[in-house]
Amino acid sequence: MKKKRKLKKHQQPQVHEKLKGFELKIDKLGNIKSSLNIDKINQFLNENVKDKKLTDQNISDKKLKK
């Protein structure tokens, strides 16, 4: 006989201070609803997340110049 899983209570995930109140919801049709404007999200990501592809390109460009 299989054991039933205990469902965890819905808890708010830990987020950065600038993203407090940020929620994503997906409706029945698969449309994504966000509590923050996409431009604000992109600005936050540009400031706080390093893009691995860009750093790899910069390294390969420097190697080609040498």
Secondary structure, 3 states (H helix, E strand, C coil): CCCCCCCCCCCCCCCCHHHCCCCEEECCCCCEEECCCHHHHHHHHHHHCCCHHHHHHHHHHHHHHC
